Amino acid sequence: MIVLNGYAFGQALVAVLKTMDTPTREGLLDAWGKVDNVTNDALLPGLKLDSGPDGRLIHSYRLTTWVGSTWKVTGDVIDAYQLGLLKK
């Protein structure tokens, strides 16, 4: 899982770097705050990256269970905004 997490972050960072206006710290933070509807190969199907005021890129989750030698997805996508856990 650590390798997959690093790969997912790397893909997110590449998406942000591609949208930067200027190659500065401020440009990076500005681009990070504008991530919208970005796909990522490490996410489950149907999940996309969107930035929020808290700086997080992932606001939707799906429950999974380890079954033998693989993960089994259970239930629907859980959206933290729709549940009122985060505010836009």
MIFI-627361 format. One record per residue: residue number from 1; x, z, y of N, C-alpha, C, O in turn. Coordinates in nm, 3 decimals, decimal comma. Layout:
! residues N
<NUM; <X; Z; Y>; <X; Z; Y>; <X; Z; Y>; <X; Z; Y>>
...
END
This chain:
! residues 88
<1; <0,082; 0,000; -0,120>; <0,000; 0,000; 0,000>; <0,085; 0,000; 0,125>; <0,044; -0,056; 0,227>>
<2; <0,203; 0,061; 0,121>; <0,287; 0,065; 0,241>; <0,329; -0,076; 0,281>; <0,329; -0,109; 0,399>>
<3; <0,364; -0,158; 0,183>; <0,404; -0,295; 0,213>; <0,287; -0,372; 0,273>; <0,306; -0,445; 0,370>>
<4; <0,169; -0,357; 0,218>; <0,052; -0,427; 0,269>; <0,019; -0,381; 0,411>; <-0,018; -0,462; 0,495>>
<5; <0,033; -0,253; 0,438>; <0,007; -0,201; 0,571>; <0,105; -0,262; 0,672>; <0,066; -0,299; 0,783>>
<6; <0,232; -0,272; 0,633>; <0,332; -0,333; 0,720>; <0,303; -0,480; 0,744>; <0,320; -0,530; 0,856>>
<7; <0,261; -0,550; 0,639>; <0,225; -0,692; 0,652>; <0,106; -0,709; 0,746>; <0,105; -0,800; 0,829>>
<8; <0,007; -0,623; 0,732>; <-0,113; -0,630; 0,817>; <-0,075; -0,606; 0,963>; <-0,121; -0,678; 1,052>>
<9; <0,009; -0,505; 0,988>; <0,052; -0,477; 1,125>; <0,133; -0,595; 1,179>; <0,116; -0,633; 1,295>>
<10; <0,219; -0,652; 1,096>; <0,298; -0,768; 1,139>; <0,210; -0,884; 1,181>; <0,235; -0,948; 1,283>>
<11; <0,107; -0,913; 1,102>; <0,015; -1,021; 1,138>; <-0,059; -0,991; 1,268>; <-0,078; -1,079; 1,351>>
<12; <-0,099; -0,866; 1,285>; <-0,168; -0,827; 1,409>; <-0,074; -0,843; 1,528>; <-0,114; -0,893; 1,633>>
<13; <0,051; -0,800; 1,512>; <0,147; -0,811; 1,620>; <0,175; -0,956; 1,657>; <0,187; -0,989; 1,775>>
<14; <0,186; -1,043; 1,559>; <0,207; -1,186; 1,586>; <0,090; -1,242; 1,665>; <0,110; -1,319; 1,760>>
<15; <-0,032; -1,206; 1,628>; <-0,150; -1,253; 1,701>; <-0,145; -1,206; 1,847>; <-0,179; -1,282; 1,938>>
<16; <-0,103; -1,083; 1,868>; <-0,093; -1,029; 2,004>; <0,017; -1,101; 2,082>; <-0,003; -1,139; 2,197>>
<17; <0,134; -1,118; 2,019>; <0,246; -1,183; 2,088>; <0,211; -1,326; 2,129>; <0,257; -1,373; 2,234>>
<18; <0,132; -1,395; 2,050>; <0,092; -1,533; 2,082>; <0,003; -1,540; 2,205>; <-0,005; -1,645; 2,269>>
<19; <-0,065; -1,431; 2,239>; <-0,158; -1,433; 2,352>; <-0,100; -1,369; 2,478>; <-0,167; -1,363; 2,581>>
<20; <0,024; -1,320; 2,471>; <0,085; -1,256; 2,588>; <0,107; -1,356; 2,701>; <0,150; -1,469; 2,678>>
<21; <0,077; -1,312; 2,824>; <0,104; -1,396; 2,941>; <0,250; -1,385; 2,983>; <0,312; -1,484; 3,022>>
<22; <0,305; -1,263; 2,975>; <0,444; -1,240; 3,013>; <0,511; -1,155; 2,905>; <0,448; -1,066; 2,848>>
<23; <0,638; -1,181; 2,877>; <0,708; -1,105; 2,773>; <0,760; -0,970; 2,826>; <0,881; -0,946; 2,831>>
<24; <0,668; -0,886; 2,865>; <0,702; -0,753; 2,917>; <0,620; -0,648; 2,843>; <0,527; -0,681; 2,769>>
<25; <0,656; -0,522; 2,864>; <0,578; -0,413; 2,804>; <0,434; -0,419; 2,852>; <0,341; -0,403; 2,773>>
<26; <0,416; -0,442; 2,981>; <0,281; -0,450; 3,037>; <0,205; -0,569; 2,979>; <0,085; -0,559; 2,952>>
<27; <0,275; -0,681; 2,959>; <0,212; -0,799; 2,900>; <0,167; -0,773; 2,757>; <0,061; -0,818; 2,714>>
<28; <0,251; -0,698; 2,682>; <0,216; -0,663; 2,544>; <0,093; -0,572; 2,541>; <0,001; -0,595; 2,463>>
<29; <0,093; -0,470; 2,624>; <-0,022; -0,378; 2,627>; <-0,149; -0,449; 2,672>; <-0,258; -0,422; 2,619>>
<30; <-0,137; -0,539; 2,768>; <-0,253; -0,615; 2,813>; <-0,307; -0,704; 2,702>; <-0,428; -0,709; 2,680>>
<31; <-0,219; -0,773; 2,632>; <-0,261; -0,861; 2,522>; <-0,320; -0,780; 2,407>; <-0,417; -0,823; 2,345>>
<32; <-0,263; -0,662; 2,379>; <-0,314; -0,575; 2,272>; <-0,458; -0,535; 2,303>; <-0,542; -0,526; 2,213>>
<33; <-0,487; -0,511; 2,429>; <-0,622; -0,472; 2,470>; <-0,723; -0,585; 2,471>; <-0,843; -0,562; 2,489>>
<34; <-0,676; -0,708; 2,451>; <-0,766; -0,825; 2,453>; <-0,785; -0,889; 2,317>; <-0,841; -0,998; 2,307>>
<35; <-0,738; -0,824; 2,211>; <-0,756; -0,879; 2,076>; <-0,906; -0,886; 2,047>; <-0,977; -0,787; 2,061>>
<36; <-0,952; -1,004; 2,007>; <-1,095; -1,021; 1,983>; <-1,120; -1,113; 1,865>; <-1,083; -1,231; 1,867>>
<37; <-1,183; -1,059; 1,761>; <-1,228; -1,139; 1,648>; <-1,113; -1,210; 1,575>; <-1,125; -1,327; 1,539>>
<38; <-1,003; -1,139; 1,554>; <-0,884; -1,196; 1,490>; <-0,887; -1,166; 1,340>; <-0,909; -1,052; 1,300>>
<39; <-0,865; -1,268; 1,259>; <-0,860; -1,248; 1,114>; <-0,722; -1,197; 1,075>; <-0,624; -1,214; 1,148>>
<40; <-0,716; -1,134; 0,959>; <-0,590; -1,080; 0,909>; <-0,598; -1,086; 0,756>; <-0,693; -1,036; 0,697>>
<41; <-0,498; -1,148; 0,695>; <-0,499; -1,169; 0,550>; <-0,505; -1,039; 0,469>; <-0,547; -1,040; 0,354>>
<42; <-0,463; -0,929; 0,529>; <-0,460; -0,802; 0,456>; <-0,593; -0,726; 0,462>; <-0,609; -0,625; 0,393>>
<43; <-0,687; -0,774; 0,542>; <-0,816; -0,707; 0,552>; <-0,912; -0,759; 0,447>; <-0,897; -0,870; 0,396>>
<44; <-1,010; -0,678; 0,415>; <-1,114; -0,721; 0,322>; <-1,196; -0,833; 0,385>; <-1,205; -0,841; 0,507>>
<45; <-1,256; -0,918; 0,303>; <-1,339; -1,026; 0,356>; <-1,449; -0,971; 0,449>; <-1,511; -0,869; 0,419>>
<46; <-1,469; -1,040; 0,560>; <-1,573; -1,000; 0,655>; <-1,523; -0,906; 0,764>; <-1,596; -0,881; 0,860>>
<47; <-1,401; -0,855; 0,751>; <-1,348; -0,766; 0,854>; <-1,253; -0,842; 0,945>; <-1,176; -0,926; 0,898>>
<48; <-1,258; -0,812; 1,075>; <-1,171; -0,877; 1,173>; <-1,119; -0,772; 1,269>; <-1,172; -0,661; 1,276>>
<49; <-1,014; -0,807; 1,341>; <-0,953; -0,716; 1,436>; <-1,014; -0,737; 1,575>; <-1,026; -0,850; 1,622>>
<50; <-1,052; -0,629; 1,638>; <-1,101; -0,629; 1,775>; <-1,043; -0,505; 1,843>; <-1,047; -0,396; 1,788>>
<51; <-0,990; -0,525; 1,963>; <-0,935; -0,408; 2,032>; <-1,046; -0,333; 2,103>; <-1,150; -0,390; 2,136>>
<52; <-1,023; -0,207; 2,124>; <-1,118; -0,123; 2,194>; <-1,046; -0,040; 2,298>; <-0,923; -0,047; 2,309>>
<53; <-1,119; 0,037; 2,374>; <-1,057; 0,117; 2,480>; <-0,960; 0,223; 2,427>; <-0,877; 0,275; 2,502>>
<54; <-0,971; 0,254; 2,299>; <-0,882; 0,354; 2,241>; <-0,753; 0,294; 2,186>; <-0,667; 0,366; 2,136>>
<55; <-0,739; 0,161; 2,195>; <-0,619; 0,094; 2,147>; <-0,622; 0,059; 2,000>; <-0,529; -0,004; 1,949>>
<56; <-0,728; 0,099; 1,930>; <-0,739; 0,067; 1,787>; <-0,781; -0,078; 1,769>; <-0,853; -0,134; 1,853>>
<57; <-0,736; -0,138; 1,660>; <-0,776; -0,275; 1,629>; <-0,878; -0,281; 1,517>; <-0,946; -0,382; 1,501>>
<58; <-0,889; -0,176; 1,440>; <-0,983; -0,176; 1,328>; <-1,092; -0,073; 1,355>; <-1,066; 0,046; 1,371>>
<59; <-1,215; -0,122; 1,360>; <-1,330; -0,035; 1,385>; <-1,434; -0,043; 1,275>; <-1,534; 0,029; 1,278>>
<60; <-1,411; -0,132; 1,179>; <-1,503; -0,150; 1,067>; <-1,429; -0,121; 0,938>; <-1,312; -0,153; 0,922>>
<61; <-1,500; -0,060; 0,847>; <-1,437; -0,017; 0,722>; <-1,528; -0,048; 0,604>; <-1,649; -0,065; 0,621>>
<62; <-1,469; -0,056; 0,485>; <-1,546; -0,065; 0,361>; <-1,488; 0,034; 0,263>; <-1,366; 0,048; 0,254>>
<63; <-1,573; 0,101; 0,192>; <-1,527; 0,197; 0,094>; <-1,477; 0,124; -0,031>; <-1,537; 0,025; -0,074>>
<64; <-1,370; 0,174; -0,086>; <-1,315; 0,117; -0,209>; <-1,284; 0,230; -0,307>; <-1,258; 0,344; -0,267>>
<65; <-1,285; 0,197; -0,432>; <-1,255; 0,293; -0,538>; <-1,152; 0,231; -0,631>; <-1,164; 0,114; -0,667>>
<66; <-1,051; 0,309; -0,669>; <-0,951; 0,262; -0,764>; <-1,009; 0,268; -0,903>; <-1,047; 0,376; -0,951>>
<67; <-1,018; 0,153; -0,970>; <-1,074; 0,146; -1,104>; <-0,969; 0,083; -1,196>; <-0,948; -0,038; -1,194>>
<68; <-0,904; 0,167; -1,275>; <-0,805; 0,117; -1,370>; <-0,681; 0,063; -1,302>; <-0,588; 0,138; -1,275>>
<69; <-0,680; -0,067; -1,275>; <-0,562; -0,130; -1,216>; <-0,594; -0,209; -1,090>; <-0,512; -0,290; -1,046>>
<70; <-0,712; -0,188; -1,032>; <-0,750; -0,264; -0,914>; <-0,846; -0,183; -0,827>; <-0,900; -0,081; -0,870>>
<71; <-0,867; -0,229; -0,706>; <-0,962; -0,166; -0,616>; <-1,098; -0,234; -0,629>; <-1,105; -0,356; -0,638>>
<72; <-1,204; -0,158; -0,630>; <-1,340; -0,211; -0,635>; <-1,407; -0,176; -0,503>; <-1,415; -0,059; -0,464>>
<73; <-1,456; -0,279; -0,434>; <-1,524; -0,259; -0,306>; <-1,666; -0,212; -0,333>; <-1,736; -0,269; -0,417>>
<74; <-1,708; -0,108; -0,263>; <-1,844; -0,057; -0,280>; <-1,913; -0,049; -0,145>; <-1,852; -0,010; -0,045>>
<75; <-2,037; -0,085; -0,141>; <-2,116; -0,073; -0,018>; <-2,088; -0,181; 0,084>; <-2,010; -0,273; 0,062>>
<76; <-2,156; -0,167; 0,197>; <-2,145; -0,263; 0,307>; <-2,037; -0,220; 0,405>; <-1,978; -0,113; 0,393>>
<77; <-2,010; -0,308; 0,502>; <-1,915; -0,276; 0,608>; <-1,971; -0,162; 0,692>; <-2,088; -0,164; 0,731>>
<78; <-1,888; -0,064; 0,721>; <-1,926; 0,049; 0,805>; <-1,863; 0,026; 0,941>; <-1,740; 0,017; 0,951>>
<79; <-1,944; 0,018; 1,046>; <-1,896; -0,006; 1,182>; <-1,898; 0,125; 1,260>; <-2,004; 0,185; 1,279>>
<80; <-1,781; 0,168; 1,306>; <-1,771; 0,297; 1,376>; <-1,848; 0,296; 1,508>; <-1,897; 0,400; 1,551>>
<81; <-1,858; 0,180; 1,573>; <-1,936; 0,171; 1,698>; <-2,085; 0,188; 1,669>; <-2,154; 0,262; 1,739>>
<82; <-2,135; 0,119; 1,567>; <-2,277; 0,128; 1,534>; <-2,317; 0,268; 1,492>; <-2,430; 0,309; 1,515>>
<83; <-2,225; 0,341; 1,431>; <-2,254; 0,478; 1,390>; <-2,239; 0,578; 1,505>; <-2,272; 0,696; 1,490>>
<84; <-2,191; 0,530; 1,619>; <-2,173; 0,619; 1,733>; <-2,045; 0,703; 1,726>; <-2,028; 0,797; 1,804>>
<85; <-1,955; 0,668; 1,633>; <-1,830; 0,743; 1,619>; <-1,729; 0,706; 1,728>; <-1,643; 0,786; 1,764>>
<86; <-1,741; 0,584; 1,781>; <-1,654; 0,537; 1,890>; <-1,743; 0,477; 1,998>; <-1,851; 0,427; 1,970>>
<87; <-1,697; 0,484; 2,120>; <-1,772; 0,427; 2,233>; <-1,691; 0,314; 2,294>; <-1,569; 0,324; 2,310>>
<88; <-1,759; 0,205; 2,328>; <-1,693; 0,090; 2,391>; <-1,674; 0,114; 2,537>; <-1,619; 0,029; 2,607>>
END
